[in-house]
Amino acid sequence: MTMSPTSVSIPPCPTPSLAAAGTAEATSMKKKTLQKRRTKIVGTLGPASIPRIKELILAGVNMFRLNFSHIENPETQTPIIEEIRKHSDELNIAVAILGDLCGPKIRCNDFKPGPTIQLTPGRPVRLVVSSGPGTDGVITTKIPEVVQQLENGHRILLDDGNLTLRVARRISDTELECDVLVGGELKSHKGINVPDIRLGVAALTDKDKRDAQYAYRMRLEYVAMSFVQRVEDVEELKRLFGEWKNSDAQLSANSRGSVRHHPIHDDIEAEVDELEENWRPHIILKIEKPQALDVIDDLIRVGDGIMVARGDMGVEISLERVPVIQKMLIRKANAADKPVITATQMLETMINSPVPTRAEVSDVANAVFDGTDAVMLSAECATGKYPVETVQMMARVCQQAEDGDTYMHPQVITARDRGNRVNDGSGEFAYPIADATVAAAEEANASAIIVFTTLGSMAIYVAKRRPNRPIIAVTSSYSLYRRLVLNYGVYPTLTPVLKIRSLLSKGPVSTKSLPPEADTSPTKTSPTGQSPTKSGTMLLVSNTDQIYAQAERDILKTAEELGLQKGDPVVFCAGFHAPWPGLSNTLRIARFGDAVRSAKARHLWGDVVSGVRAGHATSKQSSA
């Protein structure tokens, strides 16, 4: 059998295709496959992928990207977002959504009389500020700052760097004469890059603000900012989120928003939070301008994560520098405990080909070796001929790379690399607990690490230490359940267990909304058998052991997909949890399922003791 010299084929997974099987068993097998992979996949939605959202989730997409650069009216995305949420709930697979803002992308206008012009080396061309079309020898743009800030000798890169001009002289404030260094055909609306200057253009355009407000209203987990150059740009978006929160009656009344029924607890009345405390979309900064690298530490500090956006980066920065910059950015994001996405042309060939090149496969694998949390597909998934097959290929490449990481030198992030950590509510001992958890899991050969989290920080701290085992993040809010899926090796599990106290504080609650082993014995019973509080509502007491037991029950519903079985060694950990002092700052090594067995035993013994007491009371009454 001969193989194309420009492509490579990776053996397919033994999992049968979903289309061929068409059964629930096939769906389960697909879920098992995607759960074994620790590196996450971001898929861009477009004409090729929108009709196949469910297939893409089962193929391995963890987060969908809405590219607002190609969306005029954001309201058109509402049915798509609702469909993603629906399939996520039906499949019981956490899926996040990223709204990618266009940013101040500078483009040339269209041309007349034809759709293109020819640029010829040695022949001058003019760059003019105008809303009208360009003509032969004249390029027009609507962005005045470009022409105003350029000076003699500055480069102008067109069409992703395929064409190059150099400023020769200034004709007026709105017009420049340029020399053509690299010529060719220039089409309408192609990008203009000016790598030699920091443009005084705000990172948020009016369109970006409208799109960001829509993303906020639709409760998207992430929003990406394009062409970020300054910390102030990020702070401006955070300020807008704060304004929208203050005007949002739902969030103003209750910082956690609404509640909804637990999707895998149909038999009980348990509820989970729709939004975590102090919710807002997390901001991913797309690093693509050389000016962003000058302040990269400050940008990583103020943002919630970064994207190594190698497209415009490769235009404005020398291509040979991009691999080193990628490794530097990934290392800095990991040291800051922030998620990092590696993007652009990862499997570009698969837009039109069913197999990638060897170089593309190596590119994806090396991003995994570098320590990226996620890899992203753009046109391959949005407009390509093989969107599902591309995701499947990327999933297999990532998993192979993870299996081979024993041959790589582990990335060591020192305390000095991490710097001074901002107090995020996870507690002063979060770092040593994360270190000890990973070390204990390795020493005990644990099958999984189970992290209790209400803010997400503790799960991220553990994930950034890159343990070679799944990290099950136990949370009681839908927004955090979806947001954590972007992080390397994290598999969120939704459970009402960490919300029990907040439920009880809101008034009378049926005992069915508590774990079966919850202590419902009242100290002073009301006629209904409930414990009255000062306000006359019921107070049911739950302890830390019951939290472990209920968490194990919820994890059991997906444990098989993670390769976790009863009796397997696991490591539990938690940071600071104010409502649960017994859970705070803990690390516990146990056999998975022990907490459930212990709770059942206590419950049975409680019934026996209650029966004996009732018998004694009856005997005393008879004697009297």
Salt bridges, closest charged atoms under 4 A:
GLU55 OE1 - ARG52 NH2 3.10
GLU75 OE2 - ARG217 NH2 2.35
GLU83 OE2 - HIS87 NE2 3.33
ASP89 OD2 - ARG260 NH2 2.83
GLU90 OE1 - HIS87 ND1 3.63
ASP100 OD2 - ARG65 NE 2.74
ASP100 OD2 - LYS286 NZ 3.10
ASP136 OD2 - ARG123 NH2 3.10
ASP159 OD1 - LYS190 NZ 3.84
GLU175 OE2 - ARG126 NH1 2.45
GLU177 OE1 - ARG169 NH2 3.19
ASP196 OD1 - ARG155 NH2 2.77
ASP211 OD2 - LYS207 NZ 2.72
GLU221 OE2 - ARG85 NH2 3.03
GLU221 OE2 - ARG482 NE 2.74
ASP233 OD1 - ARG230 NH2 2.91
GLU236 OE2 - ARG239 NH2 2.79
GLU243 OE2 - ARG239 NH1 2.15
ASP248 OD2 - ARG219 NH2 2.86
GLU269 OE2 - LYS512 NZ 3.51
ASP273 OD2 - ARG256 NH1 3.01
ASP273 OD1 - LYS499 NZ 3.99
GLU274 OE1 - ARG260 NH1 3.49
GLU274 OE2 - ARG482 NH2 3.89
GLU276 OE2 - ARG483 NH2 2.74
GLU277 OE1 - ARG256 NH2 3.70
ASP297 OD1 - LYS332 NZ 2.90
ASP298 OD1 - ARG301 NH2 3.78
ASP304 OD2 - ARG280 NH1 2.76
ASP304 OD1 - HIS282 ND1 3.99
ASP312 OD1 - LYS105 NZ 3.10
GLU316 OE2 - LYS289 NZ 3.12
ASP337 OD1 - ARG418 NH1 3.06
ASP363 OD2 - ARG310 NH2 2.82
ASP370 OD1 - LYS327 NZ 2.60
ASP373 OD2 - LYS464 NZ 2.43
ASP405 OD2 - ARG38 NH2 3.99
ASP417 OD2 - ARG331 NH2 3.11
ASP424 OD1 - ARG421 NH1 3.91
ASP435 OD1 - ARG465 NE 2.58
GLU442 OE1 - ARG469 NH1 3.18
GLU517 OE1 - ARG553 NH2 2.03
ASP545 OD2 - ARG602 NH1 3.97
ASP554 OD1 - HIS265 NE2 2.36
GLU560 OE2 - LYS32 NZ 3.35
GLU561 OE2 - LYS31 NZ 3.48
ASP594 OD1 - ARG597 NH2 2.24
ASP607 OD2 - HIS603 NE2 3.91
